[in-house]
């Protein structure tokens, strides 16, 4: 195998490995941590108390993810009928991403410590738990791709789109479930 080929394989494996390591670490913590439903009063003392605020924060996160997607499409000139955004939009995109990450932290903190990763209760909770672990792995992978040069043109849209999709899955399996009176609408 040539040195150039080995370097390109290593470059692709770095964000994938980092994403897998972060997701696996969160999964290991979540499955080995003893849930403490009463010890994390960040949102309230009972599950019923936590759901409204977490659902609204998740809805805000979904809106920020949609804004991130729209800004990315605009920056790369992919919005039909609209020219490419100016260079200043990169800072807006970055600030929106930081805000989105900050919004996830109290939600994830509460989920991790109050519930952990639960894959044995029902499929909604299992999908939500696993998507939550993968969210931070995907975020770490995006940082690697964004900060490095020379990636193929599909790499950044792939990791960014993965983040948006994970936020949508998390919102669907939590906030929408709450807003729809503890049930998921049929797709």
Secondary structure, 3 states (H helix, E strand, C coil): CCHHHHHHHHHHHHHHHHHHHHHHHHHHHHHHCCCCCCCCCCCCCCHHHHHHHHHHHHHHHHHHHHHHHHHHHHHCCCCCCCCCCCCHHHHHHHHHHHHHHHHHHHHHHHHHHHHCCCCCCCHHHHHHHHHHHHHHHHHHHHHHHHHCCCCCHHHHHHHHHHHHHHHHHHHHHHHHHHHCCCCCCCC
